[in-house]
Amino acid sequence: MTSSKIGSLLDAFGIYSNYRGTNIKEISIGAEGYLSSTQLIFYQDKYFVRIQATGTTGLENDTLLAFGQALSRNLPPNTARPKELDVMEMPDIIPNSERYIPQSILGYAFFRRGLIADVL
């Protein structure tokens, strides 16, 4: 399990968004989360949480979900998405493709941070 307190909600989303794919099974936990057969990942407030099961393929999703919900209840209750993502609400943006990059956008030092997304 990984749980990291980051500097801000946007930073926590940034880490989460680099794990998330576009074809995920979203779940209602934290601000946004997803569940696969071996891991549960979500972010909430300034925290990024990753719970991963290794060494088995027979773990029930309910087990990961229950553990994640218990963690979520012990984090600050802020389940809002970063307000900076509001600028990404456009019809041609592919859902779940938004990402926050905290440094060196496009490899340029003068683009210190920014948002990117895939479009149709």
N, C-alpha and C positions, 0 to 999 in steps of 0.2 A: 504494500500500500504506500502511496505517496500522497502527502498532503502538504501543500506549501502555501505559506502566507506571502503574498506578493505585495508590491507597493500600491496597487489600485485595482479596482474592478476591471478596468480595461486591460491591465497586465495579466490578470487571471484569465480573462477571455482570450488574450493572445496566446497563452500557453495551450489552453483548451482547444482553440481553433486550429492549432498545428497538429493535434491528434485526430481531430474530427474529420471524417470524410463526407462526401455528399450523399452516399448511400448507407445511412446509418439507421438504427432503430432508436429513435428518440424516446426519452422517458421524461416524466415530469419529476425532476429532482433539481434542486438548486435553481440557478437562472436558466440553465440548459444542460442537458446531459444525454448520454447514450449508453446503451448496454449491448454487449456482444456475448458470445458464449464463454469468454474467458476474462472479460473486464468490464468495469463500470467506470465511466469518466464523467465528471461534471465540474462546474465552477459555481461559486456562491460567494458574494461579497468579494473580499480580497483573496479568496482561497481557491486553489486548483486541487482537485481530488482525483486520484487514479487508484482504483482497487483492481488488482490483477490476480487471477488464480493460475498457478502453474503446477505442472506435474499431474494434472487430471483433465479429462475432457468431459467428465460426467457431472460436474457441478451444476446444480439447478440455478437458473437465473434469479429465482426468488431469494436465494441465499445472498447473492451479490447485492440485489436490490435492498434487502433488509439491512444489510451492513451499511450501505450508502445512505439510506434514510436515517439510520441512527447517527451517523456522522453529521448529516445535514442538520439535524435537530440541535446539535451542539455547536454549530457555527452561527455567526451573526445572521439574523433573519433576512437580510437583503437578497432578494432573488430577482432583482431587476437586471436587465441587460444594460451594457454601457450605452449612455445616451449618444456617444459618438457614432454608434451604428445606425442611427436614424438617417444619416446622409446616404446610407447604402440601400435604402428602401426604394428600389426602382424595379419596374416590371421585368427587365431583361437580366437581372442578376440571378444566377443559379442559387437556389436555396442551399444553405449550409456551406457556401464557398467563401464567405467573408472571413478575412483573417486580419489580425493586427500584427504589424511588424514594428517592434520597438526601436530598431536601429538600422541604419544604412539601407534604406529602401532602394531597390534597383542597383545596389552596390555603390551608391553615392553617399559620401559622408554628410553632405549638406541636406540630404533628405533624412533627417534624424529619426523619424517615425511616421507611420501612416497605415492606412487601411487599404486592402486590396480585395478583389473578388473576381470570380469568373462570370462571364456574360454569355448569353445564348448566341 
